[in-house]
Amino acid sequence: MSDITIKEIAKRCGVGVSTVSRALNDHSDINPATKQKILDVIKETGYIPNNSARNLKRTDAKCIAVLVKGITNPFFTPVIEVVENEVKKRGYALVLRHVEAYENEVDVALELEKEKRLRGIIFMGGSNKHSAEKMKQLNVPVIFSTVGSDISDELSKSAYSTVSVDDALESKKMTEYLIGLGHKKIAILTEGNDVPSVVSLRLEGYKAALKEHGIKEDKNLIRFVDRQIYAIHNGYDTTKALIESGARFTAIYCISDVLAFGALRALKDAGLRVPEDVSVAGFDGQELSQYCVPRLTTIKQPLDKISKETMKLLFNIIDKESAHKHIVLPGKLVEGESTSKLGKKR
């Protein structure tokens, strides 16, 4: 896609550059019809305002962009801290951007690349499938951190890097652990979104474990939260709805610890004991999982390693010391107090 300039926008609209600028900055001294016409042309052409044009002459500008989808999830906090420290050590500036649930991460990255002099981009969370055409428009090294390797079916894996755990495999491991405790009626709290993501991979692992162990999938036990999945109240509300539905279950597997925290509270409010009545398991291994009551059984992601490998790889690619790689790190099943053998009384 060729770059569209503000002069081109002005020419197409039959107005001056200053008028386009006023429309972009939402000034009141512009005819509403003219403003709408300009905005329509901008939308049609995909023009992205370059707010940092005055900085483009600076050859020393060095920025690393980090785009986080699900930034409200405390899971990302330690990862971002490591990234920020490593960026500073190298004399770079960090551009941190929260990506809303409805936004496409690559679209946001393209906008940032136009506005900033980026040297690299790190994606955290969100979808693990993206348009090859859009990915090819990114002109700097790209690493998907905490997201698996199959980003695009049409784009060579040599065009980007990934650093993550195998979400489907680790999720399967957790489900099999619960099955090993005697549980067959295992509910799962996940996200109802068709977009491929780490969440869909974890659901895939859950289903694979049930199938391999001859347990029929019960759609009444697959519970979807809303799109803002990384919120404790979603875990609470979804678990409450599960209980009130009358569905029979002996364990709840939450695809993130944050949802599990909400589930624990909902079960407590309903008069159900954990793990005597219901076992609860999570995923991520957040610090709070070892301080909540009861301590949560969870899959712990090696966040420190993921963060450091991400930064090491990114700077090696920037310095042309390495090609793109796909690093898969093992998770660890941490057995807490929230799970027990079916029927066991503590």
Disulfide bonds with the S-S distance in Angstrom:
none
